[in-house]
Amino acid sequence: MGAQQKRRIPGVMAPSVRSASSPALIVPPTEDSDAKIDFSVDIEGVPSCQDVIDLLKLKEKKALYDCVIDVCRKVLPGWEQVQEISLDRVSGAMTNAVYFLDSPGKSRVLLRVYGVGADNLVDRKRELAWLSRLSQVSNNVSPQLLATFGNGRFEEYLDSTTLTHAELSDPTTSCQIAQALRQLHSLADDYPPPTTSKGVPFVEIWRNITQWYTAIRELMNQDTWKAKFKDFDLESLPAEIERCKAIMERFPSPTVFAHNDTQYGNVLRLTETGELVIVDFDYVGYNPLAFDLGNHLNEWMYNYHGDHPAEPMPEYFPSKEQRLRFLNAYIGDKPIPEHPSVEELDQCVLAWAVAGHLQWALWGVIQYSQSEIDYDYHLYAKARFDIFRKKLANYP
């Protein structure tokens, strides 16, 4: 990775984007819905085919390998004659199935197979557009998009290790993550967020929440799912969402190009340089700065490789000392005019962290209804709702 020295935006790697493709809204659209984002990014020249790697049907190893080999031969440059492959599934992926793909004489490639029903959460057209944009901004040192197929893609593999849950609280690592997020957020300078009809920057958190709740309400029309969703008390959500929005208006924060999912599994340490880079931007989009930072701090409570990966561990939420260290590293030598002090920023981050719990609770319900990944999404969603409601009650 000698090219790392050329990185214009350190710590940033090719991203994807959260969804705008959920079912039609049951509730009336807000003015934010009128904001349009231009994704007319040219990705022509990327090899592609419409073949599908159906993991639900390809249970036998040979059948899966034969299918992957066939797709590789069709779209991966230099793999046209490949006869043998090995696949190593990456653990901890929450939306997609991700594999390390190897073949004799070939460089390792990352294979990403989109999760069943994930199009309700991730808009693939926008995802590929952001992959292209980030590649341009970072001088082509981001993981490159190599090829696409009907329900996934191939990406360049980078020699690195994924962070562990324990490393999130390491002071040095925490500061590095903060700095990487600040650099990512600065992309809003190159690609400013669109504005609503009132001229204010568009943010995606409320659109996500509206669309995901709408998708869930459609499922509730089915008796089977209505019974399974009983634990979530979804009928109370419309009023709770409006209350949450009203509270967040008291904690304004500038709109940035946000990652929205900086759990430890989405942060890599490059083997050669030790640099931390943020990857797997399935939910990237424009959101308040404090929301993205609060969402990361929430992730301190989750160990997706532990004995109870769906259960939060509130005792791991960062202390004030840990939060202020993280936020001071984020600010660095570039003050944020909208947040005049680190103490004020901390209060905004804590408030917006509440909205983060709401968003991921809804995400968990959708995943519970359709994901094939072996994970207790019901428990995850219920716990997120519980934390959201408990924290929301703390604000008058």
C-alpha positions in Angstrom: 0.0 0.0 0.0 2.8 2.4 -0.8 0.2 4.6 -2.6 -1.2 5.4 0.8 1.0 8.5 1.0 -1.0 10.0 -1.9 -4.3 9.8 0.0 -6.0 13.1 -0.2 -8.7 12.1 2.4 -6.9 9.8 4.9 -9.1 7.3 6.6 -11.8 7.3 3.9 -12.5 4.3 1.7 -15.0 3.6 -1.1 -18.5 3.8 0.4 -22.1 2.9 -0.4 -25.2 4.7 0.8 -28.3 4.1 2.8 -31.7 3.6 1.2 -34.1 5.8 -0.6 -36.0 2.9 -2.2 -38.3 1.7 0.5 -42.1 1.4 -0.2 -44.3 4.4 -0.8 -44.9 6.5 2.3 -48.0 5.8 4.4 -47.6 9.1 6.2 -47.5 12.4 4.2 -44.0 13.3 2.9 -42.2 16.1 4.6 -40.6 19.0 2.7 -37.3 17.1 3.1 -38.7 14.6 0.7 -38.5 17.2 -2.1 -34.7 17.4 -1.8 -32.9 15.8 -4.7 -29.4 14.4 -4.7 -27.6 14.1 -8.0 -26.1 10.7 -8.5 -25.3 10.9 -12.2 -21.9 9.4 -11.6 -20.3 7.6 -14.5 -19.5 4.0 -13.7 -19.4 2.8 -17.2 -16.5 0.5 -17.9 -17.1 -1.6 -14.8 -17.8 -5.2 -15.9 -21.2 -6.5 -15.0 -23.7 -9.2 -15.5 -27.1 -10.0 -14.2 -26.3 -13.5 -12.8 -27.4 -14.0 -9.2 -25.5 -15.9 -6.5 -28.5 -17.3 -4.5 -27.0 -18.3 -1.1 -30.4 -19.7 0.0 -30.4 -22.2 -2.8 -26.6 -22.8 -3.0 -26.3 -24.7 0.3 -23.9 -27.3 -1.1 -20.3 -26.1 -1.2 -19.7 -27.4 -4.8 -22.8 -25.7 -6.1 -21.8 -22.4 -4.5 -18.3 -22.6 -5.8 -19.4 -23.5 -9.3 -21.8 -20.5 -9.4 -19.1 -18.1 -8.1 -16.6 -19.4 -10.6 -19.0 -18.9 -13.4 -19.7 -15.3 -12.4 -16.0 -14.6 -11.9 -15.3 -15.9 -15.5 -17.9 -13.5 -16.9 -17.0 -10.3 -15.1 -13.7 -10.3 -13.3 -10.8 -9.1 -15.5 -8.1 -11.7 -15.7 -10.3 -14.5 -14.2 -11.7 -15.7 -17.5 -9.9 -19.1 -17.3 -10.0 -19.6 -13.5 -10.6 -23.3 -12.5 -10.2 -23.3 -8.7 -11.3 -20.9 -6.0 -11.5 -20.8 -2.2 -14.0 -18.8 -0.2 -13.7 -17.6 3.4 -16.7 -15.9 4.8 -16.1 -12.8 6.9 -17.9 -13.0 10.2 -19.8 -10.1 11.7 -21.3 -8.7 8.5 -24.8 -7.4 9.4 -26.4 -6.7 6.1 -24.5 -8.6 3.4 -22.6 -11.8 3.1 -18.9 -11.0 2.6 -16.2 -13.4 1.5 -12.5 -13.4 0.8 -12.1 -14.9 -2.6 -8.8 -16.5 -3.6 -7.6 -18.4 -6.7 -4.1 -19.7 -7.5 -2.0 -17.0 -9.1 -4.6 -14.3 -8.5 -4.7 -11.4 -6.0 -7.3 -11.8 -3.3 -10.7 -10.2 -4.0 -13.6 -9.3 -1.8 -16.9 -10.8 -2.8 -20.0 -9.1 -1.5 -23.4 -10.8 -1.9 -26.3 -8.4 -1.0 -28.6 -9.6 1.8 -32.1 -10.8 1.1 -34.4 -7.8 1.1 -31.6 -5.4 1.7 -32.9 -3.2 -1.1 -35.4 -2.0 1.5 -32.4 -0.6 3.4 -29.7 0.1 0.8 -30.2 1.8 -2.6 -27.7 0.0 -4.9 -27.7 2.7 -7.6 -26.7 5.3 -5.0 -24.2 2.9 -3.5 -22.3 2.4 -6.7 -22.4 6.2 -7.3 -20.7 6.9 -4.0 -18.1 4.1 -4.6 -17.2 6.0 -7.8 -17.2 9.4 -6.1 -15.0 8.3 -3.2 -12.5 6.7 -5.5 -12.1 10.0 -7.3 -11.8 12.1 -4.2 -9.2 9.8 -2.6 -6.9 9.6 -5.7 -7.8 6.0 -6.5 -6.4 4.5 -3.3 -9.7 3.4 -2.0 -10.8 -0.2 -2.6 -11.7 -0.3 -6.2 -15.0 -1.6 -7.6 -13.9 -4.4 -9.8 -17.2 -5.8 -11.2 -20.9 -6.2 -10.4 -23.4 -8.9 -10.8 -27.2 -9.3 -10.2 -27.1 -9.3 -6.4 -23.6 -8.3 -5.5 -20.1 -7.0 -6.5 -16.4 -7.7 -6.4 -14.1 -5.2 -4.7 -10.3 -4.8 -4.3 -9.0 -6.5 -1.2 -6.8 -4.5 1.2 -4.2 -6.1 3.5 -5.5 -5.1 6.9 -7.1 -6.3 10.1 -10.5 -5.4 11.4 -10.8 -3.6 14.7 -12.2 -5.5 17.7 -14.7 -4.4 20.2 -12.1 -3.9 22.8 -10.1 -1.5 20.6 -12.9 1.0 20.4 -12.1 2.1 24.0 -8.3 2.2 23.4 -7.5 5.9 23.7 -5.2 6.1 20.7 -7.5 4.1 18.5 -10.5 6.1 19.6 -8.7 9.3 18.6 -7.8 7.9 15.3 -11.4 7.0 14.6 -12.5 10.5 15.5 -9.9 12.0 13.1 -11.0 9.6 10.3 -14.6 10.7 10.8 -13.7 14.4 10.7 -12.0 13.8 7.4 -14.9 11.9 6.0 -17.3 14.6 7.2 -15.3 17.1 5.2 -16.5 15.6 2.0 -19.6 17.7 2.3 -17.3 20.6 1.2 -16.8 18.8 -2.1 -20.3 17.4 -2.4 -22.6 19.8 -0.4 -25.9 18.4 0.8 -29.0 19.4 -1.2 -31.4 21.9 0.5 -35.1 21.6 1.2 -37.7 24.1 -0.2 -37.0 26.2 2.9 -33.3 26.4 2.0 -32.0 24.3 4.9 -29.6 21.4 4.4 -31.3 18.1 3.8 -30.7 15.3 6.3 -31.5 11.6 5.8 -32.1 10.4 9.3 -35.8 11.4 9.3 -36.4 10.0 5.8 -34.8 6.7 6.9 -37.0 6.5 9.9 -40.2 7.4 7.9 -39.5 4.9 5.1 -38.4 2.1 7.4 -41.4 2.5 9.7 -43.7 2.6 6.6 -42.2 -0.7 5.4 -42.9 -2.2 8.8 -46.5 -0.9 8.9 -47.1 -2.7 5.6 -45.8 -5.9 7.2 -48.2 -5.3 10.1 -51.1 -5.8 7.7 -50.2 -9.5 7.8 -51.5 -11.3 10.9 -48.3 -13.4 11.2 -46.0 -10.4 11.4 -48.4 -8.3 13.5 -48.2 -11.0 16.2 -44.4 -11.3 16.0 -44.0 -7.5 16.2 -46.1 -7.3 19.4 -43.1 -6.9 21.6 -42.0 -3.7 19.8 -45.1 -1.6 20.7 -45.0 -0.1 17.1 -48.4 1.6 17.6 -46.7 4.1 19.9 -44.0 5.0 17.5 -45.6 7.8 15.4 -46.0 10.0 18.5 -42.5 9.0 19.8 -40.9 9.9 16.4 -42.5 13.3 16.4 -41.3 13.9 20.0 -37.8 12.8 19.1 -37.8 15.2 16.1 -38.9 18.1 18.4 -36.2 17.3 20.9 -33.5 17.1 18.2 -34.5 20.6 17.0 -33.1 21.9 20.3 -29.7 20.5 19.5 -28.8 21.8 16.0 -25.6 20.4 14.4 -24.1 21.0 11.0 -25.0 18.6 8.2 -22.0 16.5 7.1 -21.2 13.6 4.8 -21.8 10.9 7.5 -20.9 7.3 7.7 -23.8 6.4 9.9 -22.5 2.9 10.8 -19.0 3.1 12.4 -19.2 -0.1 14.4 -15.8 -1.7 15.0 -16.3 -4.2 12.1 -16.3 -1.3 9.7 -12.9 0.1 10.7 -9.7 -1.5 9.3 -6.1 -1.1 10.3 -3.8 -1.3 7.3 -1.0 -3.8 7.8 1.7 -1.7 6.1 1.0 1.7 7.5 -1.1 1.2 10.6 -3.5 3.8 9.3 -7.2 3.4 10.3 -9.7 3.5 7.4 -13.4 3.4 7.5 -15.1 1.0 5.1 -18.5 -0.7 4.3 -20.5 2.5 3.9 -23.8 0.8 3.2 -25.7 3.6 5.0 -23.7 6.7 4.2 -25.5 9.9 3.6 -26.0 13.5 4.7 -26.8 13.8 8.4 -26.1 16.0 11.4 -22.5 15.8 12.7 -23.7 15.0 16.2 -25.8 12.1 14.9 -22.9 10.4 13.3 -20.7 10.8 16.4 -23.4 9.7 18.7 -24.1 6.7 16.6 -20.4 5.7 16.8 -20.4 6.0 20.6 -23.6 3.9 20.8 -21.6 1.1 19.0 -19.2 0.9 22.0 -22.1 -1.1 23.7 -22.1 -3.9 21.1 -19.7 -6.8 20.6 -20.9 -8.6 17.5 -18.4 -11.4 18.1 -19.2 -11.9 21.8 -21.3 -14.5 23.5 -24.4 -12.3 23.2 -23.9 -10.3 20.0 -27.5 -8.9 19.9 -27.5 -7.6 23.4 -26.2 -4.1 24.3 -23.8 -3.7 27.2 -24.6 -0.3 28.6 -21.6 -0.4 30.9 -19.4 0.0 27.9 -20.9 3.3 26.8 -18.1 5.8 27.0 -17.6 7.8 30.1 -17.5 11.6 29.9 -13.7 11.5 30.0 -13.7 9.1 27.1 -16.2 11.1 25.2 -14.4 14.4 25.6 -11.1 12.8 24.5 -12.8 11.5 21.4 -14.5 14.8 20.7 -11.3 16.8 21.2 -9.5 14.6 18.8 -12.4 15.2 16.3 -12.2 18.9 16.7 -8.4 19.0 16.5 -7.1 22.4 15.3 -10.2 23.1 13.3 -12.9 24.6 15.5 -16.5 23.9 14.6 -18.4 27.3 14.6 -21.7 25.7 15.3 -20.3 23.9 18.3 -18.4 26.6 20.3 -17.2 24.2 23.0 -16.5 20.5 23.5 -18.9 20.4 26.4 -21.7 21.8 24.1 -20.8 19.3 21.4 -20.9 16.5 23.9 -24.5 17.4 24.9 -25.6 17.5 21.2 -23.9 14.1 20.6 -25.7 12.5 23.6 -29.0 13.9 22.3 -28.6 12.7 18.7 -27.5 9.3 20.0 -31.1 8.8 21.0 -32.2 9.2 17.4 -29.6 6.6 16.4 -31.2 4.0 18.7 -34.5 4.7 17.0 -33.1 4.2 13.5 -31.3 1.0 14.3 -34.3 -0.4 16.1 -36.4 0.0 13.0 -33.6 -1.5 10.9 -33.6 -4.5 13.2 -37.3 -5.1 12.8 -36.9 -5.1 9.0 -33.9 -7.4 9.2 -35.9 -9.7 11.6 -38.6 -10.0 8.9 -36.4 -11.0 6.0 -32.7 -11.5 6.7 -31.0 -14.9 6.2 -28.1 -13.9 8.4 -27.8 -16.0 11.6 -28.4 -13.2 14.1 -31.1 -12.5 16.7 -32.6 -9.4 15.1 -35.7 -9.6 17.3 -33.7 -9.2 20.5 -31.5 -6.5 18.9 -34.5 -4.5 17.8 -36.3 -4.9 21.2 -33.2 -3.8 23.1 -32.7 -0.8 20.8 -36.3 0.3 21.3 -36.0 -0.1 25.1 -32.9 2.2 25.1 -34.5 4.7 22.8 -37.6 5.0 25.0 -35.6 5.2 28.2 -33.3 7.9 26.8 -36.1 9.8 25.2 -37.9 10.0 28.6 -34.8 11.9 30.0 -35.6 14.9 27.8 -38.5 17.2 29.0 
